Amino acid sequence: MSRKGNCLDNSPMENFFALVKQEMYYGEALCSFEELKKRIEENISIIIITSV
């Protein structure tokens, strides 16, 4: 990975974190680290299942 903003290298990770912020963070009540970790893992599994 190179510096931020290099679309050829960083686009998958930038897209993933944008989705995480959009779907799981904005407008939600604060949660514990363990709950956040669980929700991120669930989101990753959904993304993997739907992309296959």
HTML snippet that shows the backbone in 3Dmol.js (N, CA, C, O; Angstrom):
<script src="https://3Dmol.org/build/3Dmol-min.js"></script>
<div id="view" style="width:600px;height:400px;position:relative"></div>
<script>
const pdb = `
ATOM      1  N   MET A   1       0.831  -1.180   0.000  1.00  0.00           N
ATOM      2  CA  MET A   1       0.000   0.000   0.000  1.00  0.00           C
ATOM      3  C   MET A   1       0.881   1.252   0.000  1.00  0.00           C
ATOM      4  O   MET A   1       1.918   1.316   0.661  1.00  0.00           O
ATOM      5  N   SER A   2       0.446   2.191  -0.730  1.00  0.00           N
ATOM      6  CA  SER A   2       1.179   3.446  -0.780  1.00  0.00           C
ATOM      7  C   SER A   2       0.410   4.520  -0.026  1.00  0.00           C
ATOM      8  O   SER A   2      -0.519   4.222   0.724  1.00  0.00           O
ATOM      9  N   ARG A   3       0.799   5.753  -0.228  1.00  0.00           N
ATOM     10  CA  ARG A   3       0.200   6.841   0.542  1.00  0.00           C
ATOM     11  C   ARG A   3      -1.293   6.996   0.251  1.00  0.00           C
ATOM     12  O   ARG A   3      -1.802   6.497  -0.752  1.00  0.00           O
ATOM     13  N   LYS A   4      -1.969   7.688   1.137  1.00  0.00           N
ATOM     14  CA  LYS A   4      -3.407   7.911   1.011  1.00  0.00           C
ATOM     15  C   LYS A   4      -3.714   8.693  -0.259  1.00  0.00           C
ATOM     16  O   LYS A   4      -3.002   9.633  -0.612  1.00  0.00           O
ATOM     17  N   GLY A   5      -4.777   8.295  -0.935  1.00  0.00           N
ATOM     18  CA  GLY A   5      -5.195   8.985  -2.128  1.00  0.00           C
ATOM     19  C   GLY A   5      -4.704   8.364  -3.421  1.00  0.00           C
ATOM     20  O   GLY A   5      -5.129   8.783  -4.497  1.00  0.00           O
ATOM     21  N   ASN A   6      -3.817   7.374  -3.348  1.00  0.00           N
ATOM     22  CA  ASN A   6      -3.349   6.695  -4.543  1.00  0.00           C
ATOM     23  C   ASN A   6      -4.381   5.637  -4.906  1.00  0.00           C
ATOM     24  O   ASN A   6      -4.397   4.554  -4.320  1.00  0.00           O
ATOM     25  N   CYS A   7      -5.236   5.946  -5.865  1.00  0.00           N
ATOM     26  CA  CYS A   7      -6.399   5.103  -6.147  1.00  0.00           C
ATOM     27  C   CYS A   7      -6.033   3.722  -6.661  1.00  0.00           C
ATOM     28  O   CYS A   7      -6.827   2.793  -6.517  1.00  0.00           O
ATOM     29  N   LEU A   8      -4.877   3.558  -7.244  1.00  0.00           N
ATOM     30  CA  LEU A   8      -4.516   2.250  -7.775  1.00  0.00           C
ATOM     31  C   LEU A   8      -4.225   1.240  -6.667  1.00  0.00           C
ATOM     32  O   LEU A   8      -4.484   0.049  -6.835  1.00  0.00           O
ATOM     33  N   ASP A   9      -3.694   1.699  -5.547  1.00  0.00           N
ATOM     34  CA  ASP A   9      -3.333   0.796  -4.469  1.00  0.00           C
ATOM     35  C   ASP A   9      -4.339   0.772  -3.334  1.00  0.00           C
ATOM     36  O   ASP A   9      -4.597  -0.286  -2.761  1.00  0.00           O
ATOM     37  N   ASN A  10      -4.906   1.903  -3.004  1.00  0.00           N
ATOM     38  CA  ASN A  10      -5.700   2.029  -1.792  1.00  0.00           C
ATOM     39  C   ASN A  10      -7.203   1.947  -1.982  1.00  0.00           C
ATOM     40  O   ASN A  10      -7.936   1.947  -0.993  1.00  0.00           O
ATOM     41  N   SER A  11      -7.682   1.880  -3.186  1.00  0.00           N
ATOM     42  CA  SER A  11      -9.124   1.981  -3.402  1.00  0.00           C
ATOM     43  C   SER A  11      -9.934   0.893  -2.694  1.00  0.00           C
ATOM     44  O   SER A  11     -10.997   1.217  -2.164  1.00  0.00           O
ATOM     45  N   PRO A  12      -9.511  -0.363  -2.647  1.00  0.00           N
ATOM     46  CA  PRO A  12     -10.331  -1.348  -1.922  1.00  0.00           C
ATOM     47  C   PRO A  12     -10.446  -1.039  -0.431  1.00  0.00           C
ATOM     48  O   PRO A  12     -11.530  -1.162   0.141  1.00  0.00           O
ATOM     49  N   MET A  13      -9.362  -0.645   0.195  1.00  0.00           N
ATOM     50  CA  MET A  13      -9.398  -0.352   1.631  1.00  0.00           C
ATOM     51  C   MET A  13     -10.128   0.954   1.909  1.00  0.00           C
ATOM     52  O   MET A  13     -10.874   1.044   2.883  1.00  0.00           O
ATOM     53  N   GLU A  14      -9.929   1.955   1.083  1.00  0.00           N
ATOM     54  CA  GLU A  14     -10.651   3.215   1.274  1.00  0.00           C
ATOM     55  C   GLU A  14     -12.150   2.991   1.113  1.00  0.00           C
ATOM     56  O   GLU A  14     -12.946   3.563   1.858  1.00  0.00           O
ATOM     57  N   ASN A  15     -12.536   2.169   0.152  1.00  0.00           N
ATOM     58  CA  ASN A  15     -13.947   1.852  -0.049  1.00  0.00           C
ATOM     59  C   ASN A  15     -14.504   1.101   1.158  1.00  0.00           C
ATOM     60  O   ASN A  15     -15.602   1.405   1.624  1.00  0.00           O
ATOM     61  N   PHE A  16     -13.758   0.127   1.665  1.00  0.00           N
ATOM     62  CA  PHE A  16     -14.213  -0.647   2.818  1.00  0.00           C
ATOM     63  C   PHE A  16     -14.433   0.255   4.028  1.00  0.00           C
ATOM     64  O   PHE A  16     -15.489   0.193   4.658  1.00  0.00           O
ATOM     65  N   PHE A  17     -13.464   1.081   4.357  1.00  0.00           N
ATOM     66  CA  PHE A  17     -13.601   1.939   5.536  1.00  0.00           C
ATOM     67  C   PHE A  17     -14.673   3.004   5.349  1.00  0.00           C
ATOM     68  O   PHE A  17     -15.307   3.416   6.321  1.00  0.00           O
ATOM     69  N   ALA A  18     -14.885   3.457   4.118  1.00  0.00           N
ATOM     70  CA  ALA A  18     -15.982   4.393   3.867  1.00  0.00           C
ATOM     71  C   ALA A  18     -17.324   3.711   4.132  1.00  0.00           C
ATOM     72  O   ALA A  18     -18.227   4.313   4.712  1.00  0.00           O
ATOM     73  N   LEU A  19     -17.450   2.449   3.705  1.00  0.00           N
ATOM     74  CA  LEU A  19     -18.684   1.703   3.970  1.00  0.00           C
ATOM     75  C   LEU A  19     -18.880   1.458   5.456  1.00  0.00           C
ATOM     76  O   LEU A  19     -19.999   1.553   5.962  1.00  0.00           O
ATOM     77  N   VAL A  20     -17.806   1.145   6.151  1.00  0.00           N
ATOM     78  CA  VAL A  20     -17.906   0.921   7.598  1.00  0.00           C
ATOM     79  C   VAL A  20     -18.405   2.183   8.284  1.00  0.00           C
ATOM     80  O   VAL A  20     -19.316   2.127   9.111  1.00  0.00           O
ATOM     81  N   LYS A  21     -17.811   3.320   7.944  1.00  0.00           N
ATOM     82  CA  LYS A  21     -18.244   4.571   8.556  1.00  0.00           C
ATOM     83  C   LYS A  21     -19.676   4.899   8.191  1.00  0.00           C
ATOM     84  O   LYS A  21     -20.447   5.360   9.033  1.00  0.00           O
ATOM     85  N   GLN A  22     -20.036   4.664   6.937  1.00  0.00           N
ATOM     86  CA  GLN A  22     -21.369   5.010   6.461  1.00  0.00           C
ATOM     87  C   GLN A  22     -22.443   4.132   7.085  1.00  0.00           C
ATOM     88  O   GLN A  22     -23.476   4.641   7.520  1.00  0.00           O
ATOM     89  N   GLU A  23     -22.222   2.827   7.138  1.00  0.00           N
ATOM     90  CA  GLU A  23     -23.245   1.893   7.562  1.00  0.00           C
ATOM     91  C   GLU A  23     -23.250   1.614   9.057  1.00  0.00           C
ATOM     92  O   GLU A  23     -24.290   1.261   9.614  1.00  0.00           O
ATOM     93  N   MET A  24     -22.111   1.765   9.713  1.00  0.00           N
ATOM     94  CA  MET A  24     -22.017   1.314  11.094  1.00  0.00           C
ATOM     95  C   MET A  24     -21.728   2.414  12.096  1.00  0.00           C
ATOM     96  O   MET A  24     -21.875   2.191  13.298  1.00  0.00           O
ATOM     97  N   TYR A  25     -21.331   3.568  11.658  1.00  0.00           N
ATOM     98  CA  TYR A  25     -20.868   4.577  12.601  1.00  0.00           C
ATOM     99  C   TYR A  25     -21.801   5.772  12.684  1.00  0.00           C
ATOM    100  O   TYR A  25     -22.225   6.148  13.777  1.00  0.00           O
ATOM    101  N   TYR A  26     -22.128   6.375  11.552  1.00  0.00           N
ATOM    102  CA  TYR A  26     -22.908   7.602  11.562  1.00  0.00           C
ATOM    103  C   TYR A  26     -24.323   7.358  12.056  1.00  0.00           C
ATOM    104  O   TYR A  26     -25.012   6.459  11.573  1.00  0.00           O
ATOM    105  N   GLY A  27     -24.753   8.156  13.015  1.00  0.00           N
ATOM    106  CA  GLY A  27     -26.099   8.075  13.533  1.00  0.00           C
ATOM    107  C   GLY A  27     -26.328   6.975  14.545  1.00  0.00           C
ATOM    108  O   GLY A  27     -27.454   6.787  15.006  1.00  0.00           O
ATOM    109  N   GLU A  28     -25.288   6.246  14.901  1.00  0.00           N
ATOM    110  CA  GLU A  28     -25.406   5.139  15.848  1.00  0.00           C
ATOM    111  C   GLU A  28     -24.902   5.578  17.224  1.00  0.00           C
ATOM    112  O   GLU A  28     -24.039   6.447  17.355  1.00  0.00           O
ATOM    113  N   ALA A  29     -25.474   4.945  18.232  1.00  0.00           N
ATOM    114  CA  ALA A  29     -24.984   5.190  19.587  1.00  0.00           C
ATOM    115  C   ALA A  29     -23.608   4.548  19.754  1.00  0.00           C
ATOM    116  O   ALA A  29     -23.287   3.565  19.086  1.00  0.00           O
ATOM    117  N   LEU A  30     -22.805   5.110  20.644  1.00  0.00           N
ATOM    118  CA  LEU A  30     -21.479   4.557  20.881  1.00  0.00           C
ATOM    119  C   LEU A  30     -21.593   3.158  21.473  1.00  0.00           C
ATOM    120  O   LEU A  30     -22.524   2.869  22.225  1.00  0.00           O
ATOM    121  N   CYS A  31     -20.643   2.295  21.131  1.00  0.00           N
ATOM    122  CA  CYS A  31     -20.655   0.928  21.644  1.00  0.00           C
ATOM    123  C   CYS A  31     -19.252   0.566  22.115  1.00  0.00           C
ATOM    124  O   CYS A  31     -18.293   1.305  21.893  1.00  0.00           O
ATOM    125  N   SER A  32     -19.154  -0.579  22.763  1.00  0.00           N
ATOM    126  CA  SER A  32     -17.862  -1.038  23.276  1.00  0.00           C
ATOM    127  C   SER A  32     -16.987  -1.525  22.116  1.00  0.00           C
ATOM    128  O   SER A  32     -17.467  -1.738  21.003  1.00  0.00           O
ATOM    129  N   PHE A  33     -15.714  -1.694  22.401  1.00  0.00           N
ATOM    130  CA  PHE A  33     -14.783  -2.181  21.387  1.00  0.00           C
ATOM    131  C   PHE A  33     -15.170  -3.569  20.919  1.00  0.00           C
ATOM    132  O   PHE A  33     -15.110  -3.858  19.724  1.00  0.00           O
ATOM    133  N   GLU A  34     -15.567  -4.434  21.845  1.00  0.00           N
ATOM    134  CA  GLU A  34     -15.936  -5.805  21.496  1.00  0.00           C
ATOM    135  C   GLU A  34     -17.162  -5.825  20.581  1.00  0.00           C
ATOM    136  O   GLU A  34     -17.207  -6.596  19.623  1.00  0.00           O
ATOM    137  N   GLU A  35     -18.145  -4.990  20.868  1.00  0.00           N
ATOM    138  CA  GLU A  35     -19.339  -4.931  20.028  1.00  0.00           C
ATOM    139  C   GLU A  35     -18.994  -4.397  18.645  1.00  0.00           C
ATOM    140  O   GLU A  35     -19.487  -4.910  17.640  1.00  0.00           O
ATOM    141  N   LEU A  36     -18.153  -3.373  18.588  1.00  0.00           N
ATOM    142  CA  LEU A  36     -17.726  -2.822  17.306  1.00  0.00           C
ATOM    143  C   LEU A  36     -16.967  -3.864  16.495  1.00  0.00           C
ATOM    144  O   LEU A  36     -17.191  -3.999  15.292  1.00  0.00           O
ATOM    145  N   LYS A  37     -16.067  -4.603  17.148  1.00  0.00           N
ATOM    146  CA  LYS A  37     -15.311  -5.651  16.475  1.00  0.00           C
ATOM    147  C   LYS A  37     -16.250  -6.717  15.913  1.00  0.00           C
ATOM    148  O   LYS A  37     -16.078  -7.163  14.779  1.00  0.00           O
ATOM    149  N   LYS A  38     -17.234  -7.121  16.697  1.00  0.00           N
ATOM    150  CA  LYS A  38     -18.204  -8.125  16.256  1.00  0.00           C
ATOM    151  C   LYS A  38     -18.987  -7.633  15.048  1.00  0.00           C
ATOM    152  O   LYS A  38     -19.186  -8.378  14.089  1.00  0.00           O
ATOM    153  N   ARG A  39     -19.433  -6.378  15.091  1.00  0.00           N
ATOM    154  CA  ARG A  39     -20.207  -5.820  13.985  1.00  0.00           C
ATOM    155  C   ARG A  39     -19.370  -5.704  12.709  1.00  0.00           C
ATOM    156  O   ARG A  39     -19.876  -5.938  11.612  1.00  0.00           O
ATOM    157  N   ILE A  40     -18.090  -5.343  12.850  1.00  0.00           N
ATOM    158  CA  ILE A  40     -17.210  -5.255  11.680  1.00  0.00           C
ATOM    159  C   ILE A  40     -16.987  -6.632  11.085  1.00  0.00           C
ATOM    160  O   ILE A  40     -17.010  -6.786   9.864  1.00  0.00           O
ATOM    161  N   GLU A  41     -16.768  -7.650  11.935  1.00  0.00           N
ATOM    162  CA  GLU A  41     -16.579  -9.009  11.438  1.00  0.00           C
ATOM    163  C   GLU A  41     -17.828  -9.516  10.719  1.00  0.00           C
ATOM    164  O   GLU A  41     -17.721 -10.191   9.695  1.00  0.00           O
ATOM    165  N   GLU A  42     -19.003  -9.198  11.243  1.00  0.00           N
ATOM    166  CA  GLU A  42     -20.249  -9.579  10.575  1.00  0.00           C
ATOM    167  C   GLU A  42     -20.367  -8.893   9.227  1.00  0.00           C
ATOM    168  O   GLU A  42     -20.780  -9.505   8.242  1.00  0.00           O
ATOM    169  N   ASN A  43     -20.003  -7.618   9.188  1.00  0.00           N
ATOM    170  CA  ASN A  43     -20.070  -6.868   7.939  1.00  0.00           C
ATOM    171  C   ASN A  43     -19.107  -7.454   6.908  1.00  0.00           C
ATOM    172  O   ASN A  43     -19.461  -7.567   5.734  1.00  0.00           O
ATOM    173  N   ILE A  44     -17.907  -7.827   7.323  1.00  0.00           N
ATOM    174  CA  ILE A  44     -16.933  -8.432   6.409  1.00  0.00           C
ATOM    175  C   ILE A  44     -17.465  -9.752   5.877  1.00  0.00           C
ATOM    176  O   ILE A  44     -17.347 -10.025   4.682  1.00  0.00           O
ATOM    177  N   SER A  45     -18.047 -10.573   6.736  1.00  0.00           N
ATOM    178  CA  SER A  45     -18.573 -11.860   6.271  1.00  0.00           C
ATOM    179  C   SER A  45     -19.704 -11.678   5.280  1.00  0.00           C
ATOM    180  O   SER A  45     -19.815 -12.448   4.325  1.00  0.00           O
ATOM    181  N   ILE A  46     -20.549 -10.674   5.483  1.00  0.00           N
ATOM    182  CA  ILE A  46     -21.632 -10.396   4.532  1.00  0.00           C
ATOM    183  C   ILE A  46     -21.056  -9.967   3.177  1.00  0.00           C
ATOM    184  O   ILE A  46     -21.522 -10.404   2.125  1.00  0.00           O
ATOM    185  N   ILE A  47     -20.045  -9.113   3.222  1.00  0.00           N
ATOM    186  CA  ILE A  47     -19.422  -8.652   1.981  1.00  0.00           C
ATOM    187  C   ILE A  47     -18.799  -9.832   1.228  1.00  0.00           C
ATOM    188  O   ILE A  47     -18.935  -9.927   0.008  1.00  0.00           O
ATOM    189  N   ILE A  48     -18.123 -10.723   1.941  1.00  0.00           N
ATOM    190  CA  ILE A  48     -17.486 -11.878   1.305  1.00  0.00           C
ATOM    191  C   ILE A  48     -18.540 -12.811   0.708  1.00  0.00           C
ATOM    192  O   ILE A  48     -18.379 -13.279  -0.419  1.00  0.00           O
ATOM    193  N   ILE A  49     -19.611 -13.084   1.445  1.00  0.00           N
ATOM    194  CA  ILE A  49     -20.648 -13.996   0.972  1.00  0.00           C
ATOM    195  C   ILE A  49     -21.348 -13.428  -0.268  1.00  0.00           C
ATOM    196  O   ILE A  49     -21.602 -14.162  -1.223  1.00  0.00           O
ATOM    197  N   THR A  50     -21.655 -12.145  -0.260  1.00  0.00           N
ATOM    198  CA  THR A  50     -22.376 -11.570  -1.390  1.00  0.00           C
ATOM    199  C   THR A  50     -21.496 -11.357  -2.617  1.00  0.00           C
ATOM    200  O   THR A  50     -22.016 -11.224  -3.725  1.00  0.00           O
ATOM    201  N   SER A  51     -20.180 -11.323  -2.445  1.00  0.00           N
ATOM    202  CA  SER A  51     -19.306 -11.098  -3.591  1.00  0.00           C
ATOM    203  C   SER A  51     -18.928 -12.395  -4.306  1.00  0.00           C
ATOM    204  O   SER A  51     -18.344 -12.352  -5.389  1.00  0.00           O
ATOM    205  N   VAL A  52     -19.249 -13.529  -3.725  1.00  0.00           N
ATOM    206  CA  VAL A  52     -18.891 -14.817  -4.327  1.00  0.00           C
ATOM    207  C   VAL A  52     -19.868 -15.213  -5.339  1.00  0.00           C
ATOM    208  O   VAL A  52     -19.728 -16.271  -5.952  1.00  0.00           O
TER     209      VAL A  52
END
`;
const viewer = $3Dmol.createViewer("view");
viewer.addModel(pdb, "pdb");
viewer.setStyle({}, {cartoon: {color: "spectrum"}});
viewer.zoomTo();
viewer.render();
</script>
